[in-house]
Amino acid sequence: MKTTVRLLVLMLAICVSTNFYSQEEAKESSQQEFKPVYITMTTTHWNDDPETDFSGWLDTEKEYFEKVIKKNDLVMSSGVYTHYFTPDNSEIVMVNVYKNWADIEKAEEINQKLIEEAWPEEKDRQAFFEKQRGYYKPDHKDEIYLSMPFMIPEADNGGESRIYYIRSSELAMNGNGKPEKFREHFEKVTKKSKRLKGYYTHRHLWGSNSREMAEVFVFDKLGDIEDFFDEEQEIVNSTWADEEERNTFFKDLNSNFTGKHADYVYRSVPELQK
């Protein structure tokens, strides 16, 4: 019965979250085949025990990454992101990307096999994971998102850490939105930015807020965010030179959202990126 209820809730979440962009994705599909990916995000927290020694954290996670994550072909990409400017400085966000929903479960089975191969002795395996768990608090949050067709693939930066600014917005979902305006803004403004090193969008699929939609802006350094905002305004002003026309466009664009949003800035850990 519990499994049935979870599946019903999941199907409801999918129906609600796809409502906003279904027409836009159909338009995208007519131009080129867009295949969304499934994104899992686990938000955990550093262990607040003052006796915790974090000097071995990166080496421990690198060992798991090399022996498990990198060898699992069902994990399309993976990353670990630490707090830079967020409400909680103890946050660590762990992200994995999969081709489809089924691969999320299959990947876990492969992970288990790789773990047993990497640490064949049970005592060694238990010792490793006890050490790994010791860096974090026991509580964490899991979310699953579906990617959207509005994206600028991230350019290679030679393995250096990057800044990820996330704008999490709440969809209005009242039937009065104009999703074509978001596409227009993406094509006419976001894609023209010289400051962005990458851009991604995704929406809620499984988690705490069915209205959530997020934009991820990628930069080389923190100062580039402010420069991007200035650049964005310049592009907007040149695209809609007439103030009345500009105001009308953004009124239509903002009709897609409730106006409630949250902003987060994280830093990537390049040694743990696939």
DRENPA-3360 file (N, C-alpha, C; in nm, 2 decimals, always signed):
BEGIN
1 = MKTTVRLL = +0.08/-0.12/+0.00/+0.00/+0.00/+0.00/+0.09/+0.13/+0.00 ~ +0.19/+0.13/+0.08/+0.28/+0.24/+0.09/+0.35/+0.27/-0.05 ~ +0.39/+0.16/-0.12/+0.45/+0.18/-0.25/+0.35/+0.24/-0.35 ~ +0.22/+0.19/-0.34/+0.12/+0.24/-0.43/+0.09/+0.39/-0.41 ~ +0.09/+0.43/-0.28/+0.07/+0.57/-0.25/+0.18/+0.66/-0.30 ~ +0.31/+0.61/-0.28/+0.42/+0.69/-0.33/+0.42/+0.70/-0.48 ~ +0.38/+0.60/-0.55/+0.37/+0.61/-0.70/+0.26/+0.70/-0.74 ~ +0.15/+0.70/-0.67/+0.04/+0.80/-0.70/+0.09/+0.94/-0.68;
9 = VLMLAICV = +0.16/+0.96/-0.57/+0.21/+1.10/-0.54/+0.31/+1.14/-0.65 ~ +0.40/+1.05/-0.69/+0.50/+1.08/-0.79/+0.43/+1.11/-0.92 ~ +0.33/+1.04/-0.96/+0.26/+1.07/-1.09/+0.19/+1.20/-1.08 ~ +0.14/+1.24/-0.96/+0.08/+1.37/-0.95/+0.18/+1.48/-0.96 ~ +0.30/+1.45/-0.90/+0.40/+1.55/-0.91/+0.45/+1.58/-1.05 ~ +0.46/+1.47/-1.13/+0.50/+1.48/-1.26/+0.40/+1.56/-1.34 ~ +0.27/+1.53/-1.32/+0.17/+1.60/-1.40/+0.17/+1.75/-1.37 ~ +0.18/+1.78/-1.24/+0.18/+1.92/-1.20/+0.30/+1.99/-1.25;
17 = STNFYSQE = +0.42/+1.93/-1.24/+0.54/+2.00/-1.27/+0.56/+2.01/-1.42 ~ +0.50/+1.92/-1.50/+0.51/+1.93/-1.65/+0.41/+2.03/-1.71 ~ +0.31/+2.07/-1.63/+0.21/+2.16/-1.69/+0.26/+2.29/-1.74 ~ +0.36/+2.35/-1.67/+0.41/+2.48/-1.71/+0.48/+2.48/-1.84 ~ +0.56/+2.38/-1.87/+0.65/+2.38/-1.98/+0.62/+2.28/-2.09 ~ +0.51/+2.21/-2.08/+0.48/+2.10/-2.18/+0.47/+2.16/-2.32 ~ +0.41/+2.27/-2.34/+0.40/+2.33/-2.47/+0.53/+2.37/-2.52 ~ +0.61/+2.43/-2.44/+0.74/+2.48/-2.48/+0.83/+2.36/-2.52;
25 = EAKESSQQ = +0.83/+2.25/-2.44/+0.91/+2.14/-2.48/+0.87/+2.07/-2.60 ~ +0.74/+2.07/-2.63/+0.69/+2.02/-2.76/+0.74/+2.10/-2.87 ~ +0.75/+2.24/-2.85/+0.80/+2.32/-2.96/+0.95/+2.29/-2.98 ~ +1.02/+2.27/-2.86/+1.16/+2.24/-2.87/+1.18/+2.10/-2.95 ~ +1.10/+2.01/-2.92/+1.11/+1.88/-2.98/+1.09/+1.88/-3.13 ~ +1.00/+1.97/-3.17/+0.98/+1.99/-3.32/+1.10/+2.04/-3.39 ~ +1.19/+2.12/-3.32/+1.31/+2.17/-3.37/+1.42/+2.08/-3.37 ~ +1.44/+2.01/-3.25/+1.54/+1.91/-3.23/+1.50/+1.83/-3.12;
33 = EFKPVYIT = +1.55/+1.70/-3.12/+1.51/+1.61/-3.01/+1.57/+1.65/-2.88 ~ +1.48/+1.68/-2.78/+1.53/+1.71/-2.65/+1.49/+1.60/-2.56 ~ +1.59/+1.55/-2.49/+1.57/+1.44/-2.40/+1.61/+1.48/-2.26 ~ +1.51/+1.51/-2.17/+1.55/+1.55/-2.03/+1.62/+1.44/-1.96 ~ +1.71/+1.49/-1.86/+1.78/+1.40/-1.78/+1.72/+1.41/-1.63 ~ +1.75/+1.31/-1.55/+1.70/+1.31/-1.42/+1.81/+1.35/-1.32 ~ +1.79/+1.44/-1.23/+1.89/+1.49/-1.15/+1.86/+1.47/-1.00 ~ +1.94/+1.40/-0.93/+1.92/+1.38/-0.79/+2.01/+1.47/-0.71;
41 = MTTTHWND = +1.96/+1.53/-0.61/+2.04/+1.62/-0.52/+2.02/+1.58/-0.38 ~ +2.13/+1.55/-0.31/+2.13/+1.52/-0.17/+2.20/+1.64/-0.10 ~ +2.13/+1.70/-0.01/+2.18/+1.81/+0.07/+2.21/+1.76/+0.21 ~ +2.34/+1.75/+0.24/+2.38/+1.71/+0.37/+2.45/+1.82/+0.45 ~ +2.51/+1.79/+0.56/+2.57/+1.89/+0.64/+2.69/+1.84/+0.71 ~ +2.79/+1.93/+0.72/+2.91/+1.89/+0.80/+2.88/+1.85/+0.94 ~ +2.95/+1.76/+0.99/+2.94/+1.72/+1.13/+2.98/+1.83/+1.22 ~ +2.90/+1.87/+1.31/+2.93/+1.99/+1.40/+3.00/+1.95/+1.52;
49 = DPETDFSG = +3.04/+1.83/+1.54/+3.12/+1.78/+1.65/+3.26/+1.85/+1.64 ~ +3.30/+1.93/+1.74/+3.42/+2.00/+1.74/+3.55/+1.91/+1.73 ~ +3.53/+1.78/+1.77/+3.64/+1.69/+1.76/+3.66/+1.63/+1.63 ~ +3.57/+1.65/+1.53/+3.58/+1.60/+1.40/+3.70/+1.65/+1.32 ~ +3.79/+1.56/+1.27/+3.91/+1.60/+1.19/+3.87/+1.59/+1.05 ~ +3.86/+1.71/+0.98/+3.82/+1.71/+0.84/+3.94/+1.70/+0.74 ~ +4.06/+1.69/+0.79/+4.18/+1.69/+0.71/+4.18/+1.58/+0.60 ~ +4.11/+1.47/+0.63/+4.11/+1.35/+0.54/+3.98/+1.35/+0.45;
57 = WLDTEKEY = +3.89/+1.45/+0.46/+3.77/+1.45/+0.39/+3.78/+1.43/+0.24 ~ +3.86/+1.52/+0.18/+3.87/+1.51/+0.03/+3.93/+1.38/-0.01 ~ +4.04/+1.34/+0.05/+4.10/+1.21/+0.01/+4.00/+1.09/+0.03 ~ +3.91/+1.10/+0.13/+3.81/+0.99/+0.15/+3.71/+0.99/+0.04 ~ +3.66/+1.11/+0.01/+3.56/+1.12/-0.10/+3.62/+1.10/-0.24 ~ +3.74/+1.13/-0.26/+3.81/+1.10/-0.38/+3.82/+0.95/-0.40 ~ +3.85/+0.88/-0.29/+3.86/+0.73/-0.30/+3.73/+0.67/-0.34 ~ +3.62/+0.72/-0.28/+3.49/+0.66/-0.32/+3.46/+0.70/-0.46;
65 = FEKVIKKN = +3.49/+0.83/-0.50/+3.46/+0.88/-0.63/+3.53/+0.79/-0.74 ~ +3.66/+0.77/-0.72/+3.74/+0.69/-0.81/+3.70/+0.54/-0.82 ~ +3.67/+0.49/-0.71/+3.64/+0.34/-0.71/+3.49/+0.31/-0.74 ~ +3.40/+0.41/-0.72/+3.26/+0.38/-0.74/+3.20/+0.47/-0.85 ~ +3.19/+0.60/-0.82/+3.11/+0.69/-0.91/+3.17/+0.69/-1.05 ~ +3.30/+0.70/-1.07/+3.36/+0.71/-1.20/+3.34/+0.58/-1.28 ~ +3.33/+0.47/-1.21/+3.32/+0.34/-1.28/+3.17/+0.30/-1.31 ~ +3.08/+0.38/-1.26/+2.94/+0.35/-1.28/+2.89/+0.43/-1.41;
73 = DLVMSSGV = +2.87/+0.36/-1.52/+2.83/+0.42/-1.65/+2.69/+0.48/-1.65 ~ +2.61/+0.44/-1.55/+2.47/+0.49/-1.55/+2.47/+0.63/-1.48 ~ +2.58/+0.67/-1.42/+2.59/+0.80/-1.36/+2.65/+0.89/-1.47 ~ +2.57/+0.97/-1.54/+2.61/+1.04/-1.66/+2.71/+1.15/-1.61 ~ +2.68/+1.22/-1.51/+2.77/+1.32/-1.45/+2.74/+1.33/-1.30 ~ +2.84/+1.39/-1.23/+2.83/+1.39/-1.08/+2.91/+1.51/-1.03 ~ +2.87/+1.57/-0.92/+2.94/+1.68/-0.86/+2.91/+1.70/-0.72 ~ +3.01/+1.76/-0.65/+2.99/+1.80/-0.51/+3.01/+1.95/-0.50;
81 = YTHYFTPD = +2.92/+2.02/-0.42/+2.92/+2.16/-0.42/+2.91/+2.21/-0.27 ~ +2.99/+2.29/-0.23/+3.00/+2.34/-0.09/+2.94/+2.48/-0.08 ~ +2.89/+2.51/+0.04/+2.84/+2.65/+0.07/+2.94/+2.76/+0.03 ~ +2.88/+2.86/-0.03/+2.96/+2.99/-0.05/+2.87/+3.10/+0.01 ~ +2.75/+3.12/-0.04/+2.66/+3.21/+0.02/+2.52/+3.15/+0.02 ~ +2.49/+3.09/+0.13/+2.36/+3.02/+0.15/+2.31/+3.04/+0.29 ~ +2.19/+3.02/+0.33/+2.15/+3.04/+0.47/+2.21/+2.95/+0.57 ~ +2.28/+2.84/+0.52/+2.34/+2.74/+0.61/+2.48/+2.71/+0.56;
89 = NSEIVMVN = +2.58/+2.75/+0.64/+2.72/+2.73/+0.59/+2.77/+2.59/+0.61 ~ +2.68/+2.50/+0.67/+2.72/+2.36/+0.68/+2.68/+2.28/+0.57 ~ +2.61/+2.34/+0.46/+2.56/+2.26/+0.35/+2.66/+2.20/+0.26 ~ +2.64/+2.08/+0.22/+2.72/+2.02/+0.10/+2.61/+1.96/+0.01 ~ +2.61/+1.99/-0.11/+2.51/+1.94/-0.21/+2.58/+1.84/-0.30 ~ +2.53/+1.72/-0.31/+2.58/+1.61/-0.39/+2.48/+1.58/-0.50 ~ +2.53/+1.60/-0.63/+2.44/+1.59/-0.74/+2.49/+1.48/-0.83 ~ +2.39/+1.40/-0.88/+2.41/+1.29/-0.98/+2.31/+1.31/-1.09;
97 = VYKNWADI = +2.35/+1.28/-1.22/+2.26/+1.30/-1.33/+2.24/+1.16/-1.40 ~ +2.12/+1.13/-1.43/+2.09/+1.00/-1.49/+2.01/+1.01/-1.62 ~ +2.01/+0.92/-1.71/+1.94/+0.92/-1.84/+1.79/+0.91/-1.81 ~ +1.75/+0.83/-1.72/+1.61/+0.81/-1.70/+1.58/+0.77/-1.55 ~ +1.45/+0.76/-1.52/+1.42/+0.72/-1.38/+1.47/+0.58/-1.34 ~ +1.46/+0.49/-1.43/+1.50/+0.35/-1.40/+1.65/+0.34/-1.37 ~ +1.73/+0.43/-1.43/+1.87/+0.42/-1.41/+1.91/+0.47/-1.27 ~ +1.82/+0.55/-1.20/+1.85/+0.59/-1.07/+1.86/+0.46/-0.98;
105 = EKAEEINQ = +1.76/+0.38/-0.99/+1.76/+0.25/-0.91/+1.87/+0.16/-0.95 ~ +1.88/+0.14/-1.08/+1.99/+0.05/-1.14/+2.13/+0.09/-1.09 ~ +2.15/+0.22/-1.09/+2.28/+0.27/-1.06/+2.32/+0.24/-0.91 ~ +2.22/+0.24/-0.83/+2.24/+0.20/-0.69/+2.29/+0.06/-0.68 ~ +2.23/-0.03/-0.76/+2.27/-0.17/-0.76/+2.41/-0.19/-0.80 ~ +2.45/-0.11/-0.91/+2.58/-0.11/-0.96/+2.68/-0.06/-0.86 ~ +2.64/+0.05/-0.79/+2.73/+0.11/-0.68/+2.76/+0.00/-0.58 ~ +2.66/-0.07/-0.54/+2.68/-0.18/-0.44/+2.78/-0.28/-0.48;
113 = KLIEEAWP = +2.77/-0.32/-0.61/+2.87/-0.42/-0.66/+3.01/-0.36/-0.66 ~ +3.02/-0.24/-0.71/+3.15/-0.17/-0.71/+3.21/-0.15/-0.57 ~ +3.12/-0.13/-0.48/+3.17/-0.11/-0.34/+3.23/-0.24/-0.29 ~ +3.16/-0.35/-0.32/+3.20/-0.48/-0.27/+3.33/-0.52/-0.34 ~ +3.35/-0.48/-0.47/+3.47/-0.51/-0.54/+3.59/-0.42/-0.49 ~ +3.56/-0.30/-0.45/+3.66/-0.21/-0.40/+3.71/-0.24/-0.26 ~ +3.62/-0.29/-0.18/+3.65/-0.33/-0.04/+3.59/-0.47/-0.01 ~ +3.66/-0.57/-0.07/+3.60/-0.71/-0.06/+3.60/-0.76/+0.09;
121 = EEKDRQAF = +3.68/-0.71/+0.17/+3.68/-0.75/+0.31/+3.57/-0.67/+0.39 ~ +3.48/-0.73/+0.46/+3.37/-0.66/+0.52/+3.42/-0.56/+0.63 ~ +3.53/-0.60/+0.70/+3.58/-0.51/+0.80/+3.64/-0.38/+0.74 ~ +3.71/-0.40/+0.63/+3.76/-0.28/+0.56/+3.65/-0.19/+0.50 ~ +3.55/-0.26/+0.45/+3.43/-0.18/+0.40/+3.36/-0.10/+0.51 ~ +3.34/-0.17/+0.62/+3.27/-0.10/+0.73/+3.36/+0.01/+0.78 ~ +3.49/-0.01/+0.79/+3.58/+0.10/+0.84/+3.58/+0.22/+0.75 ~ +3.58/+0.19/+0.62/+3.58/+0.31/+0.52/+3.45/+0.39/+0.54;
129 = FEKQRGYY = +3.34/+0.32/+0.54/+3.21/+0.40/+0.54/+3.18/+0.46/+0.67 ~ +3.24/+0.40/+0.78/+3.23/+0.47/+0.91/+3.31/+0.60/+0.91 ~ +3.42/+0.59/+0.85/+3.50/+0.71/+0.84/+3.43/+0.82/+0.75 ~ +3.38/+0.78/+0.64/+3.31/+0.87/+0.55/+3.19/+0.93/+0.62 ~ +3.11/+0.85/+0.68/+2.99/+0.90/+0.75/+3.03/+1.00/+0.86 ~ +3.14/+0.99/+0.92/+3.18/+1.07/+1.03/+3.20/+1.22/+1.00 ~ +3.21/+1.25/+0.87/+3.23/+1.39/+0.83/+3.09/+1.46/+0.82 ~ +2.98/+1.39/+0.83/+2.85/+1.45/+0.81/+2.76/+1.43/+0.92;
137 = KPDHKDEI = +2.66/+1.51/+0.93/+2.55/+1.49/+1.02/+2.46/+1.38/+0.97 ~ +2.39/+1.31/+1.05/+2.31/+1.19/+1.00/+2.19/+1.24/+0.92 ~ +2.14/+1.36/+0.93/+2.02/+1.40/+0.86/+2.06/+1.46/+0.73 ~ +1.98/+1.44/+0.63/+2.00/+1.50/+0.49/+1.87/+1.51/+0.42 ~ +1.87/+1.58/+0.31/+1.75/+1.60/+0.22/+1.77/+1.55/+0.08 ~ +1.68/+1.47/+0.03/+1.69/+1.42/-0.11/+1.58/+1.49/-0.20 ~ +1.62/+1.53/-0.32/+1.53/+1.59/-0.42/+1.56/+1.53/-0.55 ~ +1.46/+1.52/-0.64/+1.48/+1.47/-0.78/+1.42/+1.57/-0.87;
145 = YLSMPFMI = +1.50/+1.61/-0.97/+1.45/+1.72/-1.06/+1.46/+1.66/-1.21 ~ +1.39/+1.73/-1.30/+1.39/+1.70/-1.44/+1.45/+1.82/-1.51 ~ +1.54/+1.79/-1.60/+1.61/+1.90/-1.67/+1.51/+1.96/-1.77 ~ +1.53/+2.09/-1.81/+1.45/+2.16/-1.90/+1.54/+2.20/-2.02 ~ +1.48/+2.23/-2.14/+1.56/+2.25/-2.26/+1.63/+2.38/-2.27 ~ +1.62/+2.47/-2.16/+1.69/+2.60/-2.17/+1.82/+2.58/-2.10 ~ +1.93/+2.57/-2.18/+2.06/+2.54/-2.12/+2.17/+2.59/-2.21 ~ +2.28/+2.62/-2.15/+2.41/+2.66/-2.22/+2.51/+2.56/-2.16;
153 = PEADNGGE = +2.56/+2.46/-2.24/+2.65/+2.36/-2.18/+2.78/+2.43/-2.12 ~ +2.82/+2.38/-2.01/+2.93/+2.44/-1.94/+3.06/+2.42/-2.02 ~ +3.14/+2.52/-2.04/+3.27/+2.51/-2.10/+3.37/+2.46/-2.01 ~ +3.47/+2.39/-2.06/+3.58/+2.33/-1.98/+3.66/+2.44/-1.92 ~ +3.71/+2.43/-1.80/+3.79/+2.53/-1.74/+3.92/+2.48/-1.68 ~ +3.96/+2.36/-1.73/+4.09/+2.30/-1.69/+4.09/+2.25/-1.55 ~ +3.97/+2.21/-1.50/+3.97/+2.14/-1.37/+3.97/+2.24/-1.25 ~ +3.94/+2.37/-1.27/+3.94/+2.46/-1.16/+3.80/+2.47/-1.10;
161 = SRIYYIRS = +3.80/+2.51/-0.97/+3.67/+2.53/-0.91/+3.59/+2.64/-0.97 ~ +3.46/+2.63/-0.97/+3.37/+2.73/-1.03/+3.26/+2.77/-0.93 ~ +3.20/+2.88/-0.96/+3.09/+2.93/-0.88/+2.96/+2.90/-0.94 ~ +2.86/+2.85/-0.87/+2.73/+2.82/-0.92/+2.62/+2.90/-0.84 ~ +2.56/+2.99/-0.91/+2.46/+3.07/-0.85/+2.32/+3.01/-0.89 ~ +2.24/+2.98/-0.79/+2.11/+2.91/-0.82/+2.00/+3.01/-0.78 ~ +1.91/+3.03/-0.88/+1.79/+3.11/-0.85/+1.67/+3.01/-0.85 ~ +1.62/+2.99/-0.73/+1.50/+2.89/-0.72/+1.37/+2.97/-0.71;
169 = SELAMNGN = +1.29/+2.96/-0.82/+1.16/+3.03/-0.82/+1.04/+2.94/-0.80 ~ +0.93/+3.00/-0.76/+0.81/+2.93/-0.74/+0.71/+2.96/-0.86 ~ +0.67/+2.85/-0.93/+0.58/+2.86/-1.04/+0.44/+2.90/-0.99 ~ +0.38/+2.99/-1.07/+0.24/+3.03/-1.03/+0.14/+2.92/-1.05 ~ +0.15/+2.85/-1.17/+0.06/+2.73/-1.20/-0.09/+2.77/-1.18 ~ -0.13/+2.88/-1.23/-0.26/+2.93/-1.22/-0.33/+2.93/-1.35 ~ -0.26/+2.89/-1.46/-0.32/+2.89/-1.59/-0.31/+3.02/-1.66 ~ -0.25/+3.12/-1.60/-0.24/+3.26/-1.66/-0.10/+3.29/-1.71;
177 = GKPEKFRE = -0.01/+3.20/-1.69/+0.13/+3.22/-1.73/+0.15/+3.22/-1.88 ~ +0.26/+3.28/-1.92/+0.30/+3.28/-2.06/+0.44/+3.22/-2.08 ~ +0.45/+3.09/-2.08/+0.58/+3.03/-2.08/+0.66/+3.06/-2.20 ~ +0.60/+3.10/-2.31/+0.68/+3.14/-2.43/+0.76/+3.26/-2.40 ~ +0.73/+3.34/-2.30/+0.81/+3.46/-2.27/+0.94/+3.42/-2.20 ~ +0.94/+3.31/-2.13/+1.06/+3.26/-2.07/+1.16/+3.22/-2.18 ~ +1.11/+3.15/-2.28/+1.19/+3.11/-2.39/+1.24/+3.23/-2.47 ~ +1.16/+3.33/-2.48/+1.20/+3.45/-2.55/+1.32/+3.52/-2.48;
185 = HFEKVTKK = +1.30/+3.52/-2.35/+1.41/+3.58/-2.26/+1.54/+3.50/-2.27 ~ +1.52/+3.37/-2.27/+1.64/+3.29/-2.28/+1.71/+3.31/-2.41 ~ +1.64/+3.31/-2.53/+1.70/+3.33/-2.66/+1.76/+3.47/-2.68 ~ +1.69/+3.57/-2.63/+1.73/+3.71/-2.66/+1.82/+3.77/-2.56 ~ +1.82/+3.71/-2.43/+1.90/+3.77/-2.33/+2.01/+3.67/-2.27 ~ +1.96/+3.56/-2.21/+2.05/+3.47/-2.14/+2.16/+3.42/-2.24 ~ +2.12/+3.37/-2.36/+2.22/+3.31/-2.45/+2.32/+3.41/-2.50 ~ +2.29/+3.54/-2.49/+2.38/+3.64/-2.54/+2.49/+3.68/-2.44;
193 = SKRLKGYY = +2.48/+3.63/-2.32/+2.57/+3.67/-2.22/+2.72/+3.62/-2.25 ~ +2.81/+3.71/-2.23/+2.95/+3.67/-2.24/+3.01/+3.64/-2.11 ~ +2.94/+3.66/-2.00/+2.99/+3.63/-1.86/+2.96/+3.49/-1.82 ~ +2.85/+3.43/-1.87/+2.81/+3.30/-1.83/+2.91/+3.20/-1.88 ~ +2.95/+3.10/-1.80/+3.03/+2.99/-1.84/+2.94/+2.86/-1.86 ~ +2.81/+2.87/-1.82/+2.72/+2.76/-1.83/+2.59/+2.81/-1.77 ~ +2.48/+2.74/-1.82/+2.35/+2.77/-1.77/+2.26/+2.65/-1.78 ~ +2.18/+2.62/-1.67/+2.10/+2.50/-1.67/+1.96/+2.54/-1.60;
201 = THRHLWGS = +1.86/+2.47/-1.64/+1.73/+2.48/-1.58/+1.67/+2.35/-1.55 ~ +1.61/+2.34/-1.43/+1.54/+2.21/-1.40/+1.42/+2.24/-1.31 ~ +1.33/+2.15/-1.30/+1.20/+2.16/-1.23/+1.18/+2.05/-1.14 ~ +1.10/+2.07/-1.04/+1.07/+1.97/-0.94/+1.01/+1.84/-1.00 ~ +1.05/+1.73/-0.95/+0.99/+1.60/-0.99/+0.95/+1.52/-0.86 ~ +1.04/+1.52/-0.76/+1.02/+1.45/-0.64/+1.08/+1.53/-0.53 ~ +1.01/+1.57/-0.43/+1.07/+1.65/-0.32/+0.96/+1.73/-0.25 ~ +1.01/+1.83/-0.18/+0.93/+1.91/-0.09/+0.84/+2.01/-0.15;
209 = NSREMAEV = +0.88/+2.07/-0.27/+0.80/+2.18/-0.33/+0.77/+2.15/-0.47 ~ +0.65/+2.12/-0.51/+0.61/+2.08/-0.64/+0.61/+2.20/-0.74 ~ +0.61/+2.32/-0.68/+0.62/+2.44/-0.77/+0.76/+2.49/-0.80 ~ +0.86/+2.42/-0.75/+0.99/+2.47/-0.77/+1.05/+2.46/-0.91 ~ +1.11/+2.56/-0.96/+1.19/+2.56/-1.08/+1.32/+2.64/-1.05 ~ +1.43/+2.59/-1.10/+1.56/+2.65/-1.07/+1.64/+2.68/-1.19 ~ +1.71/+2.79/-1.18/+1.81/+2.82/-1.29/+1.95/+2.82/-1.22 ~ +2.04/+2.76/-1.29/+2.18/+2.75/-1.24/+2.27/+2.83/-1.34;
217 = FVFDKLGD = +2.33/+2.93/-1.28/+2.42/+3.02/-1.36/+2.57/+2.98/-1.32 ~ +2.65/+2.95/-1.41/+2.79/+2.91/-1.38/+2.89/+3.02/-1.41 ~ +2.98/+3.05/-1.32/+3.08/+3.16/-1.33/+3.22/+3.11/-1.29 ~ +3.32/+3.18/-1.34/+3.45/+3.14/-1.29/+3.48/+3.20/-1.15 ~ +3.43/+3.31/-1.12/+3.46/+3.37/-0.99/+3.33/+3.45/-0.94 ~ +3.33/+3.48/-0.81/+3.21/+3.54/-0.75/+3.18/+3.68/-0.81 ~ +3.28/+3.76/-0.84/+3.26/+3.89/-0.89/+3.19/+3.89/-1.03 ~ +3.20/+3.78/-1.10/+3.13/+3.77/-1.23/+2.98/+3.78/-1.22;
225 = IEDFFDEE = +2.93/+3.74/-1.10/+2.78/+3.75/-1.09/+2.73/+3.89/-1.10 ~ +2.79/+3.98/-1.03/+2.74/+4.12/-1.04/+2.76/+4.18/-1.18 ~ +2.88/+4.14/-1.24/+2.90/+4.19/-1.38/+2.79/+4.13/-1.47 ~ +2.75/+4.01/-1.45/+2.65/+3.94/-1.53/+2.52/+4.02/-1.52 ~ +2.48/+4.06/-1.40/+2.36/+4.13/-1.38/+2.36/+4.27/-1.46 ~ +2.47/+4.33/-1.46/+2.49/+4.46/-1.53/+2.48/+4.43/-1.68 ~ +2.55/+4.32/-1.73/+2.54/+4.29/-1.87/+2.40/+4.25/-1.91 ~ +2.33/+4.18/-1.83/+2.20/+4.13/-1.86/+2.10/+4.25/-1.87;
233 = QEIVNSTW = +2.12/+4.35/-1.79/+2.04/+4.47/-1.80/+2.06/+4.55/-1.93 ~ +2.19/+4.55/-1.97/+2.23/+4.62/-2.09/+2.16/+4.55/-2.21 ~ +2.17/+4.41/-2.21/+2.11/+4.34/-2.32/+1.95/+4.36/-2.32 ~ +1.89/+4.36/-2.20/+1.75/+4.39/-2.20/+1.71/+4.52/-2.25 ~ +1.79/+4.62/-2.22/+1.76/+4.76/-2.26/+1.77/+4.77/-2.41 ~ +1.87/+4.70/-2.47/+1.89/+4.71/-2.61/+1.79/+4.63/-2.69 ~ +1.74/+4.52/-2.63/+1.65/+4.43/-2.69/+1.51/+4.49/-2.69 ~ +1.47/+4.56/-2.58/+1.34/+4.62/-2.57/+1.37/+4.77/-2.54;
241 = ADEEERNT = +1.41/+4.84/-2.64/+1.45/+4.98/-2.62/+1.33/+5.07/-2.57 ~ +1.21/+5.04/-2.62/+1.09/+5.11/-2.57/+1.05/+5.07/-2.43 ~ +1.05/+5.16/-2.34/+1.02/+5.13/-2.20/+0.89/+5.06/-2.18 ~ +0.79/+5.11/-2.25/+0.65/+5.05/-2.23/+0.65/+4.91/-2.28 ~ +0.72/+4.88/-2.39/+0.72/+4.75/-2.45/+0.80/+4.66/-2.35 ~ +0.91/+4.71/-2.30/+0.99/+4.64/-2.20/+0.91/+4.60/-2.08 ~ +0.84/+4.69/-2.02/+0.76/+4.67/-1.90/+0.65/+4.56/-1.93 ~ +0.59/+4.57/-2.05/+0.49/+4.47/-2.09/+0.55/+4.33/-2.10;
249 = FFKDLNSN = +0.66/+4.32/-2.16/+0.73/+4.19/-2.17/+0.75/+4.13/-2.03 ~ +0.81/+4.21/-1.94/+0.84/+4.15/-1.81/+0.72/+4.12/-1.73 ~ +0.62/+4.20/-1.75/+0.49/+4.17/-1.68/+0.44/+4.03/-1.72 ~ +0.45/+4.00/-1.86/+0.41/+3.87/-1.91/+0.50/+3.76/-1.86 ~ +0.63/+3.79/-1.86/+0.73/+3.69/-1.81/+0.70/+3.66/-1.67 ~ +0.69/+3.76/-1.59/+0.67/+3.73/-1.44/+0.53/+3.67/-1.41 ~ +0.44/+3.66/-1.50/+0.31/+3.60/-1.48/+0.33/+3.45/-1.46 ~ +0.44/+3.40/-1.50/+0.47/+3.25/-1.48/+0.50/+3.22/-1.34;
257 = FTGKHADY = +0.54/+3.32/-1.26/+0.59/+3.29/-1.12/+0.51/+3.36/-1.02 ~ +0.52/+3.32/-0.89/+0.45/+3.38/-0.78/+0.52/+3.51/-0.74 ~ +0.65/+3.52/-0.77/+0.73/+3.63/-0.72/+0.82/+3.59/-0.61 ~ +0.79/+3.47/-0.55/+0.87/+3.42/-0.44/+0.99/+3.34/-0.50 ~ +1.11/+3.38/-0.46/+1.23/+3.30/-0.50/+1.34/+3.30/-0.39 ~ +1.44/+3.22/-0.41/+1.55/+3.21/-0.32/+1.68/+3.21/-0.40 ~ +1.79/+3.26/-0.34/+1.91/+3.26/-0.41/+2.02/+3.19/-0.33 ~ +2.10/+3.11/-0.40/+2.21/+3.03/-0.34/+2.34/+3.04/-0.42;
265 = VYRSVPEL = +2.45/+3.04/-0.35/+2.58/+3.04/-0.43/+2.66/+2.92/-0.37 ~ +2.71/+2.83/-0.46/+2.79/+2.72/-0.41/+2.92/+2.72/-0.49 ~ +3.02/+2.65/-0.44/+3.15/+2.64/-0.51/+3.17/+2.49/-0.54 ~ +3.21/+2.46/-0.66/+3.23/+2.32/-0.69/+3.36/+2.26/-0.64 ~ +3.37/+2.13/-0.62/+3.49/+2.06/-0.58/+3.54/+1.99/-0.70 ~ +3.63/+2.04/-0.78/+3.67/+1.99/-0.91/+3.72/+1.84/-0.90 ~ +3.78/+1.80/-0.79/+3.83/+1.67/-0.78/+3.72/+1.56/-0.77 ~ +3.60/+1.61/-0.75/+3.48/+1.52/-0.74/+3.38/+1.54/-0.84;
273 = QK = +3.42/+1.59/-0.96/+3.33/+1.61/-1.07/+3.36/+1.51/-1.18 ~ +3.24/+1.46/-1.23/+3.25/+1.36/-1.34/+3.17/+1.42/-1.46;
% end
